[in-house]
């Protein structure tokens, strides 16, 4: 059974930082690209960042470039998202996802976590 479990969400003030983790089990982690997506209330789930199988490539949504960093530890089957200089527009439920393609498209990700809430107060 494939499981993706996010952690690290919470409430933070504008300008603050949070680090998210996603622990993965039930699949060959190092063979999958990993992505982070987010969904704000009444909005569609959108791409945030992705990292390739062996950590060689990363891609970010424009609004998070320079503030967020995606990384992975294949020995721990875990992907991370370090978020700095947060603002209220970053408030959303954050989801990690596993896919066979290095992609920003939701449809390319087969497995999803349940999400973790990130709230940024002004």
C-alpha positions in Angstrom: 0.0 0.0 0.0 1.4 3.3 -1.1 1.3 6.1 1.6 2.4 9.7 1.5 2.2 11.5 4.8 2.8 15.2 5.0 3.9 17.0 8.2 5.1 20.3 9.3 2.2 22.6 8.5 1.0 25.2 10.9 0.4 28.9 11.6 3.1 31.4 10.9 3.3 35.2 10.6 4.1 37.0 7.4 7.8 36.8 6.7 8.2 33.6 8.7 9.3 30.2 7.6 8.0 26.6 7.7 9.5 23.3 6.7 7.2 20.6 5.3 8.1 16.9 5.1 6.5 14.1 3.2 7.3 10.5 4.2 6.7 7.9 1.5 6.2 4.2 1.8 5.1 1.4 -0.4 6.9 2.4 -3.6 10.4 2.6 -5.0 10.9 6.2 -3.8 14.1 6.8 -5.8 12.3 6.0 -9.0 9.7 8.7 -8.7 9.7 12.4 -9.3 8.2 14.2 -6.3 6.1 17.3 -6.3 4.4 19.7 -4.0 1.1 21.2 -4.8 -1.2 23.5 -2.9 -4.9 24.3 -2.8 -6.4 27.5 -1.3 -10.1 27.7 -0.4 -12.3 27.8 -3.5 -9.3 27.5 -5.8 -7.9 24.7 -7.9 -4.9 22.7 -6.7 -1.8 24.3 -8.2 1.8 23.3 -8.8 4.4 24.6 -6.3 7.6 22.6 -6.9 9.0 19.4 -8.2 12.2 17.4 -8.0 13.5 14.7 -10.2 14.3 11.1 -9.2 18.0 11.7 -8.3 17.8 15.3 -7.1 19.3 16.5 -10.4 16.5 18.8 -11.5 14.1 21.1 -9.7 11.3 23.3 -11.0 9.2 26.0 -9.2 6.1 27.9 -9.7 7.0 31.6 -10.4 5.6 33.0 -7.2 7.7 30.8 -4.9 11.0 31.0 -6.7 13.7 32.3 -4.4 11.5 31.6 -1.3 10.8 27.9 -1.4 13.3 25.0 -1.8 12.4 21.4 -2.6 14.8 18.6 -1.7 14.7 14.9 -1.1 16.5 12.2 0.8 16.2 8.9 -1.0 17.8 7.1 1.9 14.9 8.3 4.1 12.1 8.1 1.4 11.3 11.7 2.3 10.8 14.9 0.3 10.9 18.3 1.8 9.7 21.8 1.1 11.4 24.6 2.9 9.3 27.8 2.7 10.8 31.1 3.6 9.5 34.7 3.6 5.9 33.5 3.7 3.0 35.7 2.9 -0.8 35.3 3.3 -1.1 34.3 -0.4 0.8 31.1 0.5 -2.1 30.0 2.8 -3.3 26.7 1.5 -3.4 23.0 2.1 -0.1 21.6 0.8 0.0 18.2 -0.8 3.0 16.0 -1.8 2.7 13.7 -4.8 4.7 11.0 -6.5 4.9 10.6 -10.3 6.9 8.9 -12.9 7.5 12.1 -14.8 9.4 15.2 -13.8 6.4 17.5 -14.4 4.4 20.4 -13.1 1.1 18.9 -14.2 -1.2 17.4 -11.6 -2.2 14.6 -14.1 1.3 13.3 -14.2 1.3 12.4 -10.4 -0.2 9.1 -9.5 0.0 9.1 -5.7 -1.0 11.8 -3.3 -0.9 12.6 0.4 -3.7 13.9 2.5 -2.3 17.3 2.8 -1.1 19.6 5.6 -2.5 23.1 6.3 -0.3 26.1 6.1 -1.8 29.4 7.3 0.1 32.7 7.1 -1.3 35.6 9.1 -0.8 39.2 8.1 
